[in-house]
Amino acid sequence: MCGITGCIVREGDVANILYNSLKRLEYRGYDSAGISTIYDNKLIVKKDVGKIDEIHSKLNFLDMRGNLGIAHTRWATHGAPSKVNAHPHLDCEEKIAVVHNGVLENFLELRQELEARKHIFRSKTDTEVIAHLIEEYLKIGKNLSEAVLESVRKLRGSFAIAVIYTGEPDKIVVARNESPLVIGLAKDMKLIASDVAALIEYTKEVIFLQNRDLSIVTPEKVEIIQIDTGIKIDRKSMELNWTLDMATKSGFPHFLLKEIYEQPHTIREALRIQEKYLDLLTEFLDRGREIFLVASGTSHNACIVGSYMFSKLARLTTYPVIASEFIENYGSSIGIDTVIFALSQSGETADVLTALDYARYRAATIIGLTNVLGSTLTRIARAYILQNAGPEIGVAATKTFTSQLTVLALLALRLARKRGKISQNEMDEFQDELRRLPNLVENVIKLSEKPIAELSKEAARFSSIFFLGRGISYATALEARLKVMELSYIPCIAYPAGESKHGPISVIEEGYPVFFIAPNDNTRKHVIGNVMEMKARGAKIYCLGDEGDRELRELSDWYLGLPSVHELLSPIIYVIPFQLLAYYMTIEKGLDPDKPRNLAKSVTVL
Ligand code: M6R
């Protein structure tokens, strides 16, 4: 997730506005930034690696002249954070500047085609192809808006772009698909941005562009065209009464809720991960004599889900291990044939890095999955995958968990194909289920928010809570426990449901709350047995199960029916109501959902 912004005024310079707007977007990404304006029919570009203020103190953004310009703050996806990879990106002749938020799926094909036509690329980004594509269309006589229209029609993936061109210095052309874009309207001045935070200081009248809209923006007017039909359309502007704080959170009261809501998008982005990276990691996983999945906290819970996926789909045994226990437990037995697959949202967790240092010293192979390009994990791993979930501001991991699970599912499927372990039909079915995920998650958020908010009033008063699940749902129980406990401060217990009778059941007394995670999979009939055991001892049963499961619904005191999904993907669906529950419990208790006490987003101590 990057942030883009742009501004065009009838008279005067826009550098100051762009700089201010860019700073408002810094929370969307902060590894590099840049601004480009047009002055005297030439492009002026200032960009570098680092935070916006660091770059400004080196380059001084404010002395840039020009009545139109575009700007970008980056969260790297393709190409490491560096000056050359920072946006804006230019065409060969440095007449076109482009900023982009999103991930292009077909940039390699496009880049090869353009290189064959002698275009010179300077960066490793997917974005640069857009500048060169536009250049191609301008060369054959199209004007800027036509050239952008033709270019975006060739793009596959997500994008919100803003383009300026020295040949037409009276407009900014913008377009979007899946990544957000909003236009701010003021007299003789128009702004464009990834979100309202960037422009609310200047105007409250906005137009939200819809998917596959292109817009030609001048100081006086905004014209909108549908990318696929080329037909002009009218989009109504609206007046926002948001504060700056609300705008930064896209109108949500807290980052946590915003990030929960972002999951359909972040899962879609994870599904776009390039095949070459999946292939590379698959190769390493297939080669290892033993494979450890090493992580902490939520990332560890993702590892547990991954171990079920690898085993059931690819018939590969992997061992999920808590990072801080790894050296003591397995350190002495690992060696050159060991593969360590480290998962870390931040890529900086000290427990994980210490385990990896040790494993490297024993010549093990390190591979990784992280959300932060340039993090220590990306530097020490032989190969790694980036989740593309964008910065997560809430201390509790939500969207990065479901995007980790999506990547693990993609890897398990690749591995299954490579090892020839499952039939073509099974693979196709799983692939189809993966494609349904973003929409399913969107539905689950919609259908569960109200009943969960209601339930939270009661749940916030519990003094302790049990979470139980069998099979892969055990991992969901662990993550449900972590979310509810770290945010509401209520002590919680999570167990494999089958294990509860070996001790934890003694905790149960009349009215004790027990949450069951019970999708319609192989474990269901045993889960029903566990529900009966708990009920018999007076537990109050809260159950999340299949929407068509009448038996479980009747056995439960409270039931939330969720859509059917492939059993290996059920944690992605079933964790959502628990994220919402944790959020609403903090609200009930008057706590800060974004900053739970005693915790840090990235734990860099042992
Ligand atoms: O950045 P990492 O994924 O390595 O972080 C691991 C844990 O510190 C993190 O998941 C933590 O448990 C969160 N508070 C979970 O919400």
Boltz pocket constraint, residues with backbone or C-beta under 6 A from the ligand:
constraints:
  - pocket:
      binder: B
      contacts: [[A, 296], [A, 297], [A, 298], [A, 299], [A, 343], [A, 344], [A, 345], [A, 346], [A, 347], [A, 348], [A, 349], [A, 352], [A, 395], [A, 396], [A, 397], [A, 398], [A, 482], [A, 486], [A, 599], [A, 600], [A, 601], [A, 602], [A, 603]]
      max_distance: 6.0
